[in-house]
Amino acid sequence: MSAGPNIQVIVLHWKRPQNLVTVLNAFRQQTIEHRLILADNHPSDEFAPPADALDMCDDVFRWKTDYGPFGRLVPALLGETEWTYFHDDDAVPGRRCLEYYLESAREIGDFATLGQQGRFCRTARGRIRYSRRKIRPAVEPRPVDLCVQSHFLRTENLPFALEFRHALWRRFGSDVPAIHDDIMLCCGVQKATSHCSYLTRSFEDAENAYKQKPLRSPFAVAGRPGHYRDRSIMFRMAWEIGWRPQWREAAVAAAESK
């Protein structure tokens, strides 16, 4: 690989050990250098990562308590890299995935989080609601309320997600849904920086994709009962503690600049 910038890649593992070698090997084939870290949260021996997967990593963080997807922030916060990239273990990235994210980050400049799939929240009958409609990249970088499945951001902004989580706990206590780390990450950084989350430009070369090849995804959070209801609750809680959608302002500014 050619010399590259300072990026740490955090891959979260829970119950899909059959995917790990494929996913981690794809990161070892990337066109720019990075630090590859496995956040291992498997609940029992039957889901333990294979030895080959562990050998591919620069570091492995393992804990027995199930902190859910939010646990991936633990190793990320310890990093000293300029950039952090979060990736799930059910998608094989193209060889230029990290390079394309970096190019996009430099093009956009100021942003909260960067992804390749997004979502919006909507207002219905005076209440804010999460929309499950998939938002995909367009010709220009596209502002969204939420990036899903993959997240590229400045490492220095990661603490804002923790601050956001603590603010929710202080206000709502145990009523806060525990597993929606993507909302805490995107909304937390948006609230603190007043920057928008974006999708990268669309592309034809599959080597730029975070998901060049999908893998089996048993135990996916999206399939759990109440998942979309809880996401709407999370956005309403975010609104209550001062978060506001940034994408409308970003879209207006982009249109006025043309």
C-alpha positions in Angstrom: 0.0 0.0 0.0 1.1 3.5 -0.6 1.7 5.9 2.3 -1.5 7.5 3.5 -3.0 9.8 6.1 -3.7 9.0 9.7 -6.9 6.8 9.8 -8.1 4.3 12.3 -10.7 1.7 11.2 -13.0 0.3 13.9 -14.8 -2.9 13.0 -17.4 -4.0 15.5 -18.0 -7.7 16.1 -20.8 -9.3 18.0 -22.3 -12.5 16.5 -21.0 -12.8 13.0 -17.6 -14.5 13.2 -18.1 -16.1 9.8 -17.8 -12.7 8.2 -14.7 -11.3 10.0 -11.9 -12.8 7.9 -13.5 -11.6 4.7 -14.1 -8.0 6.0 -10.8 -7.6 7.7 -8.9 -8.9 4.7 -10.6 -6.3 2.5 -9.3 -3.6 4.7 -5.8 -5.1 4.5 -6.2 -4.6 0.7 -7.0 -0.9 0.9 -5.0 1.6 -1.2 -4.0 3.8 1.8 -2.5 2.9 5.2 -4.6 2.8 8.3 -4.7 1.3 11.7 -7.2 -1.7 11.8 -8.9 -2.3 15.2 -11.4 -4.9 16.1 -14.0 -4.1 18.8 -15.0 -7.6 19.9 -18.2 -7.9 22.0 -19.1 -11.5 21.3 -21.4 -12.9 24.0 -20.3 -16.6 24.1 -17.7 -19.0 22.7 -19.7 -20.0 19.7 -19.4 -16.4 18.4 -15.7 -16.0 19.1 -13.6 -14.5 16.3 -11.4 -16.9 14.4 -7.6 -16.7 15.1 -7.0 -15.7 11.5 -9.2 -12.6 12.0 -7.4 -11.6 15.2 -4.0 -11.9 13.4 -5.1 -9.3 10.8 -5.7 -6.6 13.3 -3.3 -4.0 14.7 -5.3 -4.1 17.9 -8.2 -6.0 19.5 -10.4 -4.6 22.3 -12.4 -7.3 24.0 -15.0 -7.0 26.8 -17.5 -9.5 28.3 -20.2 -6.9 29.1 -22.5 -6.2 26.2 -22.3 -2.5 25.6 -24.0 -2.8 22.2 -22.8 -0.9 19.1 -21.9 2.1 21.2 -19.0 0.1 22.6 -17.0 0.8 19.4 -16.4 4.3 20.7 -14.2 2.9 23.5 -11.2 2.0 21.3 -11.8 5.0 19.0 -11.5 7.5 21.8 -8.1 6.1 22.6 -6.8 6.7 19.1 -4.4 9.4 18.1 -5.3 9.5 14.4 -6.7 12.4 12.5 -9.6 10.4 11.1 -11.8 7.5 12.4 -13.9 5.2 10.2 -16.6 2.9 11.7 -17.5 -0.2 9.7 -20.0 -3.1 10.4 -19.0 -6.7 9.9 -21.7 -7.4 7.2 -20.2 -5.5 4.3 -17.0 -6.0 2.2 -15.5 -2.6 1.3 -14.0 -1.9 -2.1 -10.3 -1.4 -2.3 -10.6 2.4 -2.5 -13.2 2.8 0.2 -11.0 4.6 2.6 -9.3 6.7 -0.1 -12.6 7.8 -1.4 -13.9 8.8 2.0 -10.7 10.8 2.6 -11.1 12.6 -0.8 -14.7 13.3 0.0 -13.8 14.6 3.5 -11.3 17.0 2.0 -13.7 18.2 -0.6 -16.5 19.0 1.8 -14.3 20.5 4.5 -16.6 21.1 7.4 -18.9 18.2 8.3 -20.1 16.2 11.2 -20.1 12.7 9.8 -19.7 11.3 6.3 -21.4 8.1 4.9 -22.7 6.5 1.8 -26.3 5.8 3.1 -28.4 8.2 4.9 -31.8 8.9 6.5 -33.9 12.0 7.2 -36.3 12.7 10.1 -39.7 14.1 9.2 -42.3 16.2 11.0 -45.7 14.5 11.2 -48.7 16.0 13.1 -46.3 18.3 14.9 -43.9 15.5 16.0 -40.5 14.7 14.7 -40.3 11.1 13.3 -37.5 8.9 11.8 -38.0 8.1 8.2 -36.8 4.6 7.1 -36.6 5.7 3.4 -33.1 5.1 2.1 -31.2 8.1 1.0 -28.4 7.4 -1.5 -25.5 9.5 -2.8 -26.1 12.0 -5.5 -23.9 13.9 -8.0 -23.0 16.4 -5.3 -22.3 15.6 -1.7 -25.7 15.2 -0.1 -26.6 16.6 3.4 -28.6 14.2 5.6 -29.8 14.0 9.2 -28.2 10.6 9.7 -25.5 8.5 8.2 -26.1 4.7 8.6 -23.9 1.6 8.5 -20.6 3.4 7.9 -19.2 6.6 9.4 -16.2 8.7 8.6 -15.3 11.6 10.8 -12.6 13.6 12.6 -11.3 11.7 15.6 -11.3 14.9 17.7 -15.1 15.1 17.3 -15.8 11.7 18.9 -16.2 13.0 22.5 -19.2 15.0 21.3 -21.1 11.7 20.9 -20.4 10.8 24.6 -21.4 14.3 25.7 -24.6 13.9 23.8 -25.3 10.5 25.3 -24.7 11.9 28.8 -27.0 14.8 28.1 -29.8 12.3 27.1 -29.2 10.3 30.3 -29.4 13.4 32.5 -32.6 14.4 30.9 -34.4 11.1 30.3 -32.6 8.5 32.4 -33.3 4.9 31.7 -35.9 5.8 29.0 -33.2 6.4 26.5 -33.0 3.5 23.9 -29.6 2.0 24.3 -28.6 0.7 20.9 -28.9 3.6 18.5 -25.2 4.7 18.5 -25.5 6.1 15.0 -28.0 8.7 16.1 -25.9 9.6 19.1 -22.8 9.9 16.9 -24.3 12.0 14.1 -26.6 14.2 16.3 -23.9 14.6 18.9 -21.3 16.0 16.5 -23.9 18.0 14.6 -25.1 19.6 17.8 -21.6 20.5 19.0 -20.2 21.7 15.7 -23.3 23.0 13.9 -22.0 21.1 10.9 -24.1 18.7 8.8 -23.7 15.1 8.1 -23.2 14.2 4.4 -23.2 11.4 1.9 -20.2 11.2 -0.5 -20.8 11.9 -4.2 -22.2 9.0 -6.2 -19.8 6.9 -8.1 -19.6 4.2 -10.7 -16.5 2.4 -9.5 -17.5 -0.2 -6.9 -14.0 -0.1 -5.4 -15.1 3.2 -3.8 -18.0 1.6 -2.0 -18.3 0.8 1.7 -20.4 -2.2 0.7 -18.9 -3.6 -2.5 -20.3 -7.0 -1.4 -23.0 -7.6 1.2 -22.6 -10.5 3.6 -25.0 -12.4 5.7 -26.3 -10.3 8.6 -28.1 -12.4 11.1 -29.0 -10.6 14.4 -29.2 -7.2 12.6 -30.6 -4.5 14.8 -33.0 -3.3 12.1 -34.9 -6.5 12.3 -35.8 -6.2 16.0 -39.3 -5.3 17.1 -39.8 -1.6 17.8 -36.6 -0.6 16.0 -38.1 2.2 14.0 -40.3 3.4 16.9 -37.3 3.7 19.1 -35.4 5.7 16.4 -38.3 8.2 16.3 -38.1 8.4 20.1 -34.4 9.1 19.9 -34.8 11.9 17.5 -37.6 13.5 19.7 -35.3 13.2 22.7 -32.5 14.8 20.6 -34.8 17.7 19.8 -35.6 18.2 23.5 -32.0 18.7 24.4 -31.3 21.2 21.7 -30.4 19.2 18.5 -31.7 20.6 15.3 -31.4 19.3 11.7 -28.5 20.9 9.9 -29.2 19.6 6.4 -31.7 22.2 5.3 -29.3 25.0 6.0 -26.5 23.1 4.2 -28.7 22.5 1.2 -29.7 26.1 0.9 -26.1 27.3 1.2 -25.1 24.9 -1.5 -27.8 26.1 -3.8 -27.0 29.7 -3.3 -23.3 29.1 -4.0 -24.1 27.9 -7.5 
